[in-house]
Amino acid sequence: MIHLQYANATDILAKTALREGETKLGEQFEYLTALEDLRDSTATYVVFGIEEDIGVQANFGKKGTAKAWGAFLNTFVNLQYNRYTHKNIILLGSIKVVPSEPINKNTPKQSLGDIVDRIDKMVSQVVSAVVRANKIPIIIGGGHNNAFGNIKGVSLAKNNPINVINIDAHTDLRPLDYRHSGNGFSAAYRQDDQRYLELYSIFGLHANYTSQAIFDWMDQRPQQIEYKLFEDITNETDALHVFKTMISKLQNAAIGLELDCDAIQDFPTSAQTPSGFALNTIRKCVTLAASLPQIAYFHLCEAAPTKMTSGQVGKALSYLVSDFIRAHDKH
């Protein structure tokens, strides 16, 4: 079963550590009971989760991305509400994915791909509704398979293909034999009925984990795809300069910001890496992207917290989301 479970004040306040003399963000959210109510709200941001790791498992990855939303929520609701944080937020809830049958190592990958197809439909429906209401979706959790639903949803709402900057160690441009977390951007490009993705930029790509076939495929499309290898970025100053240059080329259309947390060094993800960007560098990149008037959505994916790392993952995701909102509000 795949459905949107709406958040409510009772459940959120139960997660919020109330304290006399302080106001927490969890006390300031707006809630809805139907997507149709989005247009009646003056809020700018709609935060929701995707509680699934089907796409990751279909891509031979480590499950756990379904837990990112819960880790994020426990921290986000307890941020201080002050002059630097804003109550201009709808906390929508989360897309919950409960397979009709248990999934194990013997489950055919094609069967998992069929579930991902259904998740795509739900994600694109929710994202499209948010964007049609002139709001910015901030999407937490799940695998990078959900990039397709995000891109499709924004494109349908805008009636045009969109551009995307993806901070990622991987391209996610694998073949479309079946849907999984490794071909979300392939799906956005290779639609027979409608094209959803125009320009695609990958920031921080790892040379060791990109096949020659994918390099060849990208090199045949220099007008559509740009990438910068992590190995060619020497320091934080260089990283921010490169990132700013890349996003400046995308401003002819709506821009999606995708962050695969496996780009962050030692971050608990479905494909954790010992070599990557520092979290503080990524925070600055997010701030740069959020400052653009064309920014249409922010997706934080592939975080896979454990019981031991849940608190730190929640804090990291909350920093990134609050950075995004703060930077966009200034512009």
C-alpha positions, 0 to 999 in steps of 0.5 A, spaced: 500 500 500 502 506 498 498 512 501 500 519 503 499 520 511 497 527 513 501 530 519 497 532 525 498 537 531 497 532 536 502 527 533 507 532 532 506 536 539 508 529 542 514 529 539 516 536 541 520 537 547 516 543 550 519 548 555 517 554 558 520 561 555 521 557 549 517 556 542 519 550 538 518 549 531 513 544 532 508 549 535 508 553 529 507 548 523 501 549 519 497 542 517 492 540 512 487 534 511 487 534 503 492 536 497 486 541 495 487 545 501 494 547 499 491 553 495 488 556 501 494 557 505 499 562 505 505 558 507 511 558 502 514 551 504 511 544 504 515 539 508 514 531 507 517 525 507 518 519 503 518 512 507 521 507 502 527 503 501 524 499 495 528 503 490 534 502 494 533 495 494 532 494 487 538 497 486 542 492 490 543 497 495 543 497 503 536 498 506 534 504 511 532 510 507 525 509 509 527 511 516 530 518 514 523 521 515 523 519 522 530 521 524 529 528 521 522 529 524 524 528 531 530 533 530 526 538 526 520 539 530 525 541 536 528 547 533 528 553 536 523 558 533 526 565 533 528 570 528 532 566 524 527 560 523 520 561 520 513 558 521 512 559 514 511 551 513 506 546 512 508 540 515 504 535 510 506 528 512 509 522 509 508 518 503 508 511 506 510 504 502 507 498 505 508 492 500 503 487 500 508 481 501 514 481 505 521 483 501 527 479 502 533 477 498 529 472 493 524 478 491 525 479 484 528 485 482 522 486 477 517 486 482 521 491 486 521 495 480 513 495 479 513 498 486 517 503 484 513 505 478 507 506 483 511 510 488 513 514 482 506 516 481 504 518 488 510 522 488 509 526 482 502 527 484 504 530 491 509 534 488 505 537 482 499 539 487 504 543 491 508 546 485 501 548 482 499 551 489 505 556 488 509 553 494 516 549 494 516 542 496 522 540 501 522 532 500 525 528 505 528 521 505 527 515 500 532 513 495 534 517 489 529 513 485 524 519 487 528 524 483 523 522 477 517 523 481 520 530 483 522 532 476 515 529 473 511 533 478 514 540 477 515 539 470 507 537 469 505 543 474 510 548 470 508 545 463 515 545 461 521 541 462 526 543 468 533 543 470 536 539 476 543 540 480 544 534 483 550 533 489 551 526 488 557 521 488 553 517 482 549 520 476 543 515 477 543 514 469 543 507 469 539 503 464 531 503 464 531 495 465 526 496 471 525 502 476 530 503 481 534 508 485 540 508 480 536 510 474 531 516 476 534 521 472 534 516 466 527 515 467 526 523 467 530 523 460 527 517 457 520 518 457 516 517 450 510 521 451 513 527 455 520 530 456 521 532 464 528 534 464 532 539 460 539 540 463 542 536 468 548 537 472 552 533 477 556 536 482 561 531 486 561 525 481 566 520 483 570 517 478 571 510 481 563 509 481 561 511 474 562 506 468 565 508 462 558 507 458 555 512 462 561 517 461 560 515 454 552 517 454 553 523 458 559 526 453 554 525 447 550 530 450 554 536 452 548 541 451 544 537 456 549 534 461 554 537 465 558 534 471 564 535 475 568 530 478 569 530 486 577 528 484 577 535 480 575 539 486 581 541 490 578 545 496 572 548 499 573 555 496 574 551 489 567 547 490 563 553 492 566 556 485 564 550 481 557 549 484 556 557 483 558 556 476 554 550 475 547 553 477 548 559 474 547 555 467 541 553 469 537 559 470 533 559 464 527 554 467 525 552 474 531 548 478 530 542 482 536 541 487 537 534 489 542 532 494 544 525 495 547 524 502 552 519 499 556 525 497 557 527 504 563 524 507 562 518 512 554 520 512 550 514 514 547 512 507 545 506 503 552 507 499 556 510 505 563 513 503 569 515 506 571 520 501 566 526 500 564 533 501 564 536 508 557 537 511 559 544 512 561 545 504 554 542 502 550 547 507 554 552 503 552 549 497 544 548 499 544 556 501 547 558 494 542 554 490 536 556 495 538 563 493 536 562 486 529 565 484 528 559 480 529 554 485 523 549 485 524 544 490 529 541 494 530 533 495 534 530 501 535 522 499 539 516 501 540 517 508 539 511 512 540 512 519 541 506 524 539 507 532 546 509 533 546 514 528 539 517 528 540 523 532 546 525 528 542 524 521 536 528 524 540 534 526 544 534 519 538 534 515 535 539 519 541 543 518 540 543 511 532 544 511 533 550 515 539 553 511 535 552 505 529 556 507 533 561 511 536 562 504 530 562 500 526 567 505 532 572 504 531 572 496 
